[in-house]
Amino acid sequence: MKCDRVLTYLRIFGTTMFGVTLLVGISTAYIMGYQFCSTERNHVSFGLYGAILVVHLVVQSLFALLEHRNMRRSLETPIKLNKSLALCIAAYQEDPNYLRKCLVSVKRLTYPGIKVIMVIDGNNDDDLYMMEIFKEIMGWDKVATYVWRSNYHHRGPEETDESYAESLQHVSRLVLRNKCVCVMQKWGGKREVMYTAFKALGRSVDYVQGVCLTWRRANSSAGDRRLTRNCRSPPEY
């Protein structure tokens, strides 16, 4: 750990010194205007200023090449798939075609035992099409669904203390016992939607990844790599 920290500080120091040296060198060369060679009437010339810019371009290209090589190596590194993972999808009046593309991408993922939870921000009849699309894509016989009159922070109309407590427990059981879950709940905004998924999951999985519908279609292996590099441990509530 200490060795890594020292290396980080050395990289920062080296990068800073390189930038300062380059700035001083370019400024000095520009002020001096020293020329290595030029045509008779100075239509074309090459001097110290140009030489420094060429060196800078070469060094930057070298850094880019090294970074590209490191990125390729990281993609070739085998991914450990021994951690449990859940995807939490927030949906609100989504375009049907775009929602299908998102769910098809999710379904193509090959991460073992992945749990998919879509929470719809709204429980009116106009929102039912999103739940139907979820069941259509993920599999009618593999999906657990629930239309919730409330959410975790606001009760629905005519909801009693007893029915509200029972609905909270039902949402938690639904999420914990099934791998594909779709919940429609009382409108509360994106934060409320994500809270429902995270709260119901609790500490049942190692990592949770929130997914918005800017999800791009990709092959399953690339999707798995992005997930394993971006997921986070669920917070305490």
N, C-alpha and C positions, 0 to 999 in steps of 0.2 A: 504493500500500500504506500509506504513512504517513498519507495523507488519510483512508483508511477507518478506520485505528486511532484517529485524532483524533476522527472522528465517533462512533465507538463509545464513547470515553471521555466525550464530551459528552452522549451519550444516557444513559449511566449516571449522570453527575453531575446531569443535568436530572431524571431519574426519582427519584433520591434526594432532591433538594431539594424536589420536588413532594410526595413522601411525608411528609417532615419538616414542611413548611409546613402540609400538610393536618392532620397529627396535632396540631400546636401550635394551629392555628385551631379545630379541633373541641374540644379540651380547654379552651381559653380561653372559647369560646362556651358550653360546657356549665357552666363554673364561674360565669360572669357571669350567665347566664340572661336575657340581654337579649331583649325581645319587640318585634317590629315591629307586630304587631296581635294582638288577642285578643277573644273574646266577653266579655260583661259578667261572667260568673262563671268565666272562664278554662276553659270546657269545650273550646274549640278555640282554638289560638293558633299563631302563626308567628313564629319569632324567628331570631336569628343562627345558632343551632345548626342549625335546619332549613334555613336558606339555604345554609350550607356543605355540608350533606349533598346538597342538590339540585345545587349546583355540581359536587360530586364525582361524582354520578351522570351528569351531562351530559358531563363530561370523560372518564370511563371509557367511556361510550357512544361518544364521538368516537374514542377510541383503538381500540375494538373495530371500529368502522366502517372505519378506516384499515387495520387489520390484515386485515380481511376483503377489502378491495379489493386489498391486496398479494398475498394468497393467490390471488385470482381471476386476477390478472395473471400470477402464476407458472405457473398451470395453462394459461394461454393461450400461454405462451412456447413456441415450437417446440423439440422435443427433438432433440438431435443423436444419431443412431443409427449413428455410425461406429465405435463401440467394440465389441469382442467381449465377450460376456457368457456366464457359466455359472451355472446354478441347481443347487445341491447340496441334495438332499432327504434328510433323515434319517428312517428308518422303523424302528419297533420295535413289533411286535404291534399294528398299527393296526386300527381298525375298518374293515372293507371298504368300507362306504358312504362313510365320511369320506375314506378314501384316494382313492376314485374322484372325489369332489368336488374334492379338491386337485389331482389330475392333470388333470382336465378344465379347471380354471382355468389351469393351466400350459400346456396344449395350445392354449388360446385366445389366448395372448399372441402378438402380431404382431412382436415385436422380431426384426430380421433376424439369421439365423445363430445364434440362441440355442442353447446346449448344455445339456441336461438330464441330470443324474446323480443317480440314487437309490441310496443305499447302505443295505442292510437289516442291522440289527444282530442277526445270528443266521443260521445256515446249516443249520438242521434242516428236516425235512419240514414241520413245522408253520408254517414261515415262507415256504414256497413260494407261498402264495396271493397275497402282496404282489407278487412278481415276475410272476405271471400277470396280475394287475390292471394292472401297469405295461405289459406287452406288449399287453394288450387295449386300453387307452386310447391309448397312444402309437403303436400300429401294430405288428403282428406282424413285418412286413418291414422296419421302420425301427429296431428295437431290438437292441442287442447286450447279451447277458447273460453272467454268470459266477458260478458258485457257488464261493466261495473257502473253503478249509478253514482258512485263517489270517487274520491281519490284519497291519497294518504293524508291530506291536510284539509279537505273540504268534504262535507257530507252532501249526499244527493238529496233531492226533495223527498219528504216523507220517510227519511231514513231514521230509524230508532237507534238508541245506544246498542241494543242487542244485535240488531241486524247489521249495524255498521261494524261492530267487533267481529261478527261472524264473517262478513265480507273480507275484512283484513286477513283473517286466517285462511280463507279460501284462496285468495290471491297468492299467499305465501306457499300453500300446499301445491297449488297448480304449478307454480314456477319450479319448486324443488323436485316435484315428482315427474316432470315431463321435459323432454329435450326441445320441443318446439311449442311455444306458447304465444298466443295473441290475446292481448287484453285491451278492450275499449273502456276508457274511463272518462269521468267528468272532466271537461276542459279545465286546464290549469297552466298551460304553457309548456315549453320544452323542458324546463328544469323539473317541473312536476312529473313529466313523463319519464325522464331518466331516473328520477328519484324512486319511482315505483319499481322499476326494474332492479336497481341497485339494492333497494331496501328488501325486496322479496328474496333476492339471491343471498343476502347476508354474507356469511363466510363459507358458503357451500362450494365455491369455486376458487381456484388460485388467482385467476385473472379475469378482468371484465373489460371489454372493448365497446365503447359507445360508437354507434354507426349512424351517420346522417345520410340523407339520400343524395349526396354528391359521390356516393360509392361508384367507382368505375368498374366496368366489366374487365375481368382478367382471368388468366388461367389459374387453376387451383393452387399450384405450387407457389406462384408469385403471391397469391392472396394469403396463403399460409405464412409466407415469410414476412409480409407486411404486418400481419396480426401479431406474430411472436415478437416483433420488434417494437410494437406500439402499445401493447396491452399493459394494463396496470392492475395492481392488486386492489380489490374492493376496499373502500374506506370503512371505518367503523361508524355506526349510527347511534 
